[in-house]
Amino acid sequence: MGFCEHCEGQRFDRAQILRVLRATRKGLRDEGMSVSADRAVLLAINAVRTLAIPHIEVLDDDIESLVVH
């Protein structure tokens, strides 16, 4: 089963985000850091912000080529 370019991009972006979040969690565990929930969420947000995730926008006005996803 294939995915349209937009959906494939979203799957790739999701995978990148999950990897960076898991690495952040592992880093906190490895350092034995005890942080508040607020601090943990802030660290996660900052980790995701470091990613270069492009915005994919298809600018094709051809109704025949529309993909439902």
C-alpha positions, 0 to 999 in steps of 0.5 A: 500500500502506498501513501501520497507525498503528503501522508508519506511526509507526515509519517516521516515527520512523526517518526523523527519526532518520536525518535527525538522524544525517546532520546530526550527521555533516555537522556533524562533517565541516563542522567538520573534527573528528576524533573517536574512534569512541566520541565519534562514537557518544556524539554520535549518541546525544545527538543522537537523545535530543533528538528527541521521539519518542512511544510509540504504544500501541493499547489496543483489545481487539477481536480483530477489529481486530488488524493483523498487521505 
